Amino acid sequence: MRKLQSLEIPIYFEKENINTGSMESELFLTILSSIAEGESASISENAKWSVKRRFQNGTYKLGYTPYGYDWDGKI
């Protein structure tokens, strides 16, 4: 986006009704992107916690068998 702005090419986001040609829209877009970044980090932390918890409980199941093992855990 910054590269397009340096070339003086505005971007219009239809869904959010944001036009980067104005300063207010750029500020709004910055706020929205920081909120999205925070939400992404939260989802990532929740997913990591879930995997860690399932490993601790012994309920984590891989979609495939680890190399060298059968489904029953024997080598």
Contacts in CASP RR format, 6 or more apart in sequence:
PFRMAT RR
TARGET T0000
AUTHOR 0000-0000-0000
METHOD contacts of the structure
MODEL  1
MRKLQSLEIPIYFEKENINTGSMESELFLTILSSIAEGESASISENAKWS
VKRRFQNGTYKLGYTPYGYDWDGKI
1 11 0 8 1.000
1 20 0 8 1.000
1 29 0 8 1.000
4 10 0 8 1.000
4 11 0 8 1.000
4 20 0 8 1.000
5 11 0 8 1.000
5 20 0 8 1.000
5 21 0 8 1.000
10 19 0 8 1.000
10 20 0 8 1.000
10 21 0 8 1.000
11 19 0 8 1.000
11 20 0 8 1.000
11 21 0 8 1.000
12 18 0 8 1.000
12 19 0 8 1.000
12 20 0 8 1.000
13 19 0 8 1.000
13 29 0 8 1.000
16 28 0 8 1.000
16 29 0 8 1.000
16 32 0 8 1.000
18 25 0 8 1.000
18 28 0 8 1.000
18 29 0 8 1.000
18 32 0 8 1.000
19 25 0 8 1.000
20 26 0 8 1.000
20 29 0 8 1.000
51 60 0 8 1.000
54 60 0 8 1.000
65 71 0 8 1.000
68 75 0 8 1.000
69 75 0 8 1.000
END
